[in-house]
Amino acid sequence: METFWSGVRLPTITVTRGNAIGSTNP
């Protein structure tokens, strides 16, 4: 389960950061 959640959390964090960067630098 730890591997599963790690695989889910990492992409989520990446997407969140990507959205933040995209919003800051359109």
Rosetta constraint file for C-alpha pairs under 8 A:
AtomPair CA 1 CA 5 HARMONIC 6.17 0.50
AtomPair CA 2 CA 6 HARMONIC 5.99 0.50
AtomPair CA 3 CA 7 HARMONIC 6.13 0.50
AtomPair CA 4 CA 8 HARMONIC 6.38 0.50
AtomPair CA 5 CA 9 HARMONIC 5.94 0.50
AtomPair CA 6 CA 10 HARMONIC 6.05 0.50
AtomPair CA 7 CA 11 HARMONIC 6.92 0.50
AtomPair CA 8 CA 12 HARMONIC 6.44 0.50
AtomPair CA 9 CA 13 HARMONIC 6.15 0.50
AtomPair CA 10 CA 14 HARMONIC 6.22 0.50
AtomPair CA 11 CA 15 HARMONIC 6.07 0.50
AtomPair CA 12 CA 16 HARMONIC 6.14 0.50
AtomPair CA 13 CA 17 HARMONIC 6.15 0.50
AtomPair CA 14 CA 18 HARMONIC 6.01 0.50
AtomPair CA 15 CA 19 HARMONIC 6.12 0.50
AtomPair CA 16 CA 20 HARMONIC 6.26 0.50
AtomPair CA 17 CA 21 HARMONIC 6.08 0.50
AtomPair CA 18 CA 22 HARMONIC 5.97 0.50
AtomPair CA 19 CA 23 HARMONIC 6.02 0.50
AtomPair CA 20 CA 24 HARMONIC 6.13 0.50
AtomPair CA 21 CA 25 HARMONIC 5.88 0.50
AtomPair CA 22 CA 26 HARMONIC 5.32 0.50
